[in-house]
Amino acid sequence: MEQELLNIGFGNTVVAEKVVTILTPNSSPMKRLKDEAKEDRRLIDATHGRKTRSIIVTESNHVILSAIQAETISQRFAALPKEKSEVS
C-alpha cells in the first residue's frame, strides 16, 4: 500500500491519511490550540518564518503550522487519489 503525501508548502509533506483536520489560524481557540501544542512539544512549524495561514492536526495529535492557505491545502487533499476498496 502506497501512502499519499500532502504538500503543505516549501517541500514539506504529511501523510494524507493521518490528517484529521485543516484549520484557519485566525480565532482565539486556534491560537490556544497552537500554544498548548507548543507547551506539550507537539507543534511542528513548517512555515519557514512566514505567516501561519493554516493549522493541520494529525491523528497523533501533532499540530503542524503551514504558510499555505487552508483552502489551498484542502483542495490539494481533495485532489489526491482515493483508495479503492476491491471486492473479490
Secondary structure, DSSP 8 states (H G I E B T S, - for coil): ----EEEEETTEEEEGGGEEEEE-S-SHHHHHHHHHHHHTT-EEEESTTS---EEEEETT--EEEESS-HHHHHHHHHHS--------
